[in-house]
Amino acid sequence: MVFVSDSFVFVFLPLFLISYAIVAASLRNFTILLFSLIFYGWWRFDCLPLLVAIACWSWLTGLWIARASGAERRLAMLAGIVPPLLSLIYFKYVNLLVDSATSLGAPIKDSSPIPLPIGLSFFVFGAISYSVDVFRKTVAAEPSLINYSTYQAMFGHLVAGPIVRYQSVAERLRSRVFDVAEFAEGLRRFMLGFAQKVLIADTLAPLVEAGYALSAPSTSDTILTVVAYTLHLYFDFSGYSSMAIGLGLMVGLKFPENFDNPYLSTSLTEFWRRWHISLSSWLRDYLYIPLGGNRAGRLRSYVNLMVTMALGGLWHGASWTFMIWGVWHGIGLVAGRIWNAALMPAVPAIAGHIMTVVFVMIGWTLFRAQDWQTAATMFQGLAGRNGFAISNGFAPAMRPLELVTLFIGIAVVYLPAMGKILRGSAWAIERPPFPLAALLWLWSLWVMQSRTVIPFLYFQF
C-alpha cells in the first residue's frame, strides 16, 4: 500500500484519522503504532517481527546505555547499534554480495533473493541515531516502550523518509494537543506532495522508462531522458517527504524538512545542504564526524568525506553503481574544498549553478542505471556515439502530455527563484494556498484513476 492509492486515500487514512480523533489522549501513540503495524503488514506480514524486534532491542539497549557508565556504556551503545546494522546488511546487501561473487566465478548454489522489508534503511538509521544520542546524552532514554515503538514505526515517514531523529519528536510523543491550524497545514502539505507525485513524477515515468530501455540512445534521447529523470526523482521523493511531513502535522508531530529547492544550488556543497537534508545531516553527525571530520587535517578530511559519500551512496541501494554515484559526489565535494583551500576566485553564481546541475544530472544517469551495461549505454549516447537526433525508438514516448509536464516541472523548480525577483506579487510561489492545494489534489485523484499505482522510487530503500 502506497500513499497514492485508493486503498490508502479512501480506506486506511480516513480510518486512521477517525480512530486517532476519538481515542483518549493516552491512547493516541498506541493508535499510531497499531495502524503503522497494519500498514507494514499490508505489504508483507512476515517482515513485521523483524521491525518489532529491532524496536524492542533498541529500546532495551537505550535503557542500558542510560544506566551504564565507563566501558560498559560504550559496550551498551555497540549492542544497540550492531544488531540493527547487521540486519540491514543481511537483508539489503547479501543479494549483492552473492551476485557479485557468482559473477566472479565463485561456486555458489542458486538461492532465492532475500526480500527487503520496506523502510528498513530508515528504521535502522533511526535506531542507530537513538542509541548514539542516548550515549552522547543529547537525549534521555525513553522509558515507555509504546512511545519509542511509535517513534520507530510511524508509517507516515518510514517508507521513504525524512529520517526522523528521536530528539526531534520526543517532547510531542509524551504530550501534544490537537491544533486546527496545524492539522490544516498538514493536510495542505499532504495534498501538495500528492500532486507532485501524481501530476509530475508519475507523468514523467514513462518517458524515463522509454529512454533507459533504448539499446542505442542518441544524444538527444539521453539528454531528454536524464532531464526527465532529474525531475521525476525530485518530485517523487520531495512529494513523498511533503506527504510524510503533512501526515505528521495532522497528528501533532513535526518531522524535519527534507528538501530546500536543491536544483537552485550554485555549488555541490550547497546542493547537499538542500537535497535529502535529513540524510545529509545524519551522515555528517553519525559517520563523517565520528571518522574524524576535518579535525585531523585537510587530507584526512578529504578521505573521511569520500568514505562518507561512498557509504551514503551504497545506502541508497544494493548495487555497486550506487556506491560509484556516491564516490562521484565525493570527488565533486573534495574538488570544491580544494578549490576553496587554494584561494581560487569565486565561481559566478550562474556558472556555478549550471555546473552543479550538470554534475548532478550526470550522477543521476548512473544512479538510475543500476547496472554497468545500462550506465555504459547511456553514457555512450550522451557522448554522441549513436547520433544526435531523436531516434525512432524514443519518438513515440515523446507525447504532448509528457513534454508539457517536462516544461512544467522545470518551471516549478525555478519558481522560487522567480518569487524572489517578483517580490510583492500576488502569486503564492513559496507557499501555495490551501484552495490551490485542494484543487491540485482533486485533479490528482482523477488522474490516478486512469493509471496503475506507481510505487515511490525510495519505496524499498
Secondary structure as UniProt FT lines:
FT   HELIX           7..12
FT   HELIX           13..22
FT   HELIX           25..27
FT   HELIX           28..43
FT   HELIX           45..47
FT   HELIX           48..67
FT   HELIX           70..103
FT   TURN            104..105
FT   TURN            118..119
FT   HELIX           120..136
FT   HELIX           145..153
FT   HELIX           155..158
FT   TURN            159..160
FT   HELIX           166..174
FT   HELIX           180..195
FT   HELIX           196..201
FT   HELIX           202..212
FT   HELIX           219..250
FT   TURN            251..252
FT   HELIX           262..264
FT   HELIX           268..274
FT   HELIX           277..283
FT   HELIX           284..288
FT   TURN            289..296
FT   HELIX           298..315
FT   HELIX           320..341
FT   TURN            342..343
FT   HELIX           349..369
FT   HELIX           372..382
FT   TURN            383..386
FT   TURN            392..394
FT   HELIX           395..397
FT   HELIX           400..421
FT   TURN            423..424
FT   HELIX           434..448
FT   TURN            449..450
FT   TURN            457..460
//
